[in-house]
């Protein structure tokens, strides 16, 4: 029995060595962890967020002034995609964020990635409308809100509330001073596309970043 027990122990040690060896030869890739985020925190005071966003545009004297940054542009009122193209100017628009305005109703926020050309931005409402229409599954309040929102987007409403863009700090500073722009918040230049979350400051959020009321009537669809 003793020799058999030692055989089992030896086999276990050998197997463990093989497993460790395989792990060293084929290490498991480390999961990419991202804490980058654009936009105000839930419950944050709007004034504090505006100050915080402004500070992200301050130039670092040791940094490359030509380095490009991803940034969130929050607007003071919803606008049409054509207006967004004009506001952004030469900046690369990467995402368009839509939210249909409806008094005392929480309509959904829809984020549409777009290619680096104005035509893609102008087509974004159609994509947003199709997504929301696909979520209509009945006649409950949520479905009626989605159906109304989809219909408005399909008609080309002025429903753009924010966008993510890319440019140098100088370009972003210029953008922050344009009419209709409420805030521009930039990430560090080493932020990776697709590895950060986005949550805009909505035009209806004036004192703190909290959901508004959701007790208003939803218009009937014809």
C-alpha positions in Angstrom: 0.0 0.0 0.0 2.9 2.3 0.8 4.4 2.1 -2.7 1.1 2.6 -4.3 0.5 5.7 -2.3 3.8 7.1 -3.3 3.0 6.4 -7.0 -0.2 8.4 -6.7 1.7 11.3 -5.0 4.4 11.2 -7.7 1.8 11.2 -10.5 0.0 14.1 -8.9 3.2 16.1 -8.7 4.1 15.4 -12.3 0.6 16.4 -13.4 0.8 19.7 -11.5 4.1 20.4 -13.1 2.7 19.8 -16.6 -0.3 22.2 -15.8 2.1 24.9 -14.5 4.3 24.4 -17.5 1.4 24.8 -20.0 0.3 27.9 -18.1 3.8 29.5 -18.5 4.0 28.6 -22.1 0.5 29.7 -22.9 -0.5 32.5 -20.4 -4.1 33.6 -20.3 -4.4 37.1 -21.7 -5.2 39.6 -19.1 -8.7 41.0 -19.3 -8.7 44.6 -20.4 -10.0 46.7 -17.6 -11.3 50.2 -18.4 -12.4 52.8 -16.0 -12.6 55.6 -18.5 -16.0 57.3 -18.7 -17.4 60.4 -20.2 -20.4 62.3 -18.7 -21.7 63.3 -15.3 -22.2 60.8 -12.4 -25.7 60.0 -11.2 -26.7 62.6 -8.7 -23.8 64.9 -9.5 -24.6 68.6 -9.4 -24.7 70.0 -12.9 -22.5 73.0 -11.9 -19.8 70.6 -10.6 -19.9 68.5 -13.7 -19.5 71.6 -15.9 -16.5 72.7 -14.0 -15.0 69.2 -14.1 -15.6 68.9 -17.9 -13.9 72.3 -18.4 -10.8 71.2 -16.5 -10.3 68.3 -18.9 -9.7 70.8 -21.7 -6.7 72.4 -19.9 -3.5 71.8 -21.7 -0.7 69.9 -20.1 2.6 71.7 -20.8 4.4 68.4 -21.0 2.0 66.8 -23.4 1.9 66.8 -27.2 -0.4 69.7 -28.2 -1.3 67.9 -31.4 -2.4 64.8 -29.7 -6.0 63.9 -30.3 -8.6 63.1 -27.6 -11.9 61.4 -27.4 -14.5 63.8 -26.0 -18.2 64.1 -25.2 -20.1 67.1 -26.4 -23.4 67.7 -24.5 -25.8 70.2 -26.0 -28.0 72.7 -24.3 -31.0 71.8 -26.5 -31.8 68.9 -28.9 -30.7 69.6 -32.5 -31.0 67.9 -35.9 -28.1 65.9 -37.3 -27.4 68.6 -40.0 -26.9 71.1 -37.1 -24.6 68.7 -35.4 -22.4 68.4 -38.5 -22.2 72.2 -38.5 -21.4 72.5 -34.8 -18.7 69.8 -35.0 -17.0 71.4 -38.0 -13.7 69.6 -38.8 -13.9 67.3 -35.7 -14.4 63.6 -36.3 -17.9 62.5 -35.0 -17.8 59.0 -33.8 -21.2 58.6 -32.0 -24.5 60.4 -32.2 -26.7 60.3 -29.1 -30.5 60.7 -29.6 -33.3 61.3 -27.2 -36.7 62.4 -28.3 -38.0 65.2 -26.1 -41.5 64.6 -24.6 -42.8 66.5 -21.6 -42.7 64.4 -18.4 -41.9 61.2 -20.3 -38.6 59.3 -20.0 -37.9 58.5 -23.6 -34.9 56.2 -24.3 -31.4 57.4 -25.1 -30.1 55.8 -28.3 -26.4 55.9 -29.1 -25.4 55.3 -32.8 -21.8 54.8 -33.9 -21.1 56.5 -37.2 -18.4 56.4 -39.8 -16.1 59.4 -40.3 -18.2 61.2 -42.9 -21.3 63.6 -42.7 -23.5 61.2 -44.6 -23.2 58.6 -41.9 -24.3 61.2 -39.3 -27.3 62.2 -41.4 -28.3 58.5 -41.7 -28.0 57.9 -38.0 -31.6 58.8 -37.1 -32.8 56.0 -39.4 -30.6 53.5 -37.5 -31.9 54.8 -34.1 -35.5 54.6 -35.3 -35.1 51.0 -36.5 -33.6 49.9 -33.2 -36.3 51.4 -31.1 -39.1 50.1 -33.4 -37.7 46.6 -33.0 -38.2 47.0 -29.2 -42.0 47.6 -29.6 -43.5 44.3 -28.4 -47.0 45.2 -27.2 -49.2 48.1 -26.1 -47.8 48.7 -22.7 -46.5 52.2 -21.8 -42.9 51.3 -22.5 -43.8 50.0 -26.0 -45.9 53.1 -26.7 -43.0 55.3 -25.7 -40.6 53.4 -27.9 -43.1 53.5 -30.9 -43.5 57.3 -30.5 -39.8 57.8 -30.2 -39.1 55.6 -33.3 -41.6 57.5 -35.3 -40.1 60.9 -34.4 -36.6 59.8 -35.2 -37.8 58.4 -38.6 -39.2 61.8 -39.4 -35.9 63.5 -38.7 -36.7 65.2 -35.5 -34.4 67.6 -33.7 -33.4 64.9 -31.2 -29.6 64.9 -31.0 -28.6 65.6 -27.4 -24.9 64.8 -27.5 -22.1 63.3 -29.5 -18.6 61.8 -29.1 -15.9 63.4 -31.2 -12.2 63.3 -31.6 -9.7 66.2 -31.9 -6.9 68.1 -30.4 -7.4 70.1 -27.1 -7.3 73.3 -29.1 -10.1 72.1 -31.4 -12.1 70.9 -28.4 -11.6 74.2 -26.6 -13.0 76.0 -29.7 -15.9 73.6 -29.8 -16.8 74.3 -26.2 -17.2 78.0 -27.1 -19.7 77.5 -30.0 -23.4 78.4 -29.6 -25.5 75.5 -28.5 -22.6 73.6 -26.8 -23.2 73.1 -23.1 -20.2 71.1 -22.2 -17.2 69.4 -23.7 -15.4 66.7 -21.6 -12.2 65.1 -22.9 -10.4 61.9 -22.0 -6.6 61.5 -21.8 -5.0 61.1 -25.2 -4.2 57.5 -24.5 -7.8 56.5 -24.1 -8.8 53.6 -26.5 -11.8 53.8 -28.8 -14.6 51.6 -27.6 -13.1 51.2 -24.2 -15.0 54.0 -22.4 -18.6 54.5 -21.3 -20.6 57.5 -22.3 -23.5 59.1 -20.4 -24.4 62.7 -21.6 -25.6 65.6 -19.6 -29.2 65.9 -20.9 -30.7 69.3 -21.7 -33.4 68.7 -19.2 -30.9 68.2 -16.3 -30.4 71.7 -15.0 -29.5 71.3 -11.3 -28.6 67.7 -10.6 -28.1 64.6 -12.7 -31.2 62.7 -11.8 -34.0 61.1 -13.9 -37.0 63.4 -14.6 -40.6 62.6 -14.0 -42.2 59.8 -16.1 -45.9 60.5 -15.6 -46.8 62.4 -18.7 -49.2 61.1 -21.4 -47.8 59.3 -24.5 -49.2 60.6 -27.7 -51.4 58.1 -29.6 -49.9 56.7 -32.8 -52.1 56.9 -35.9 
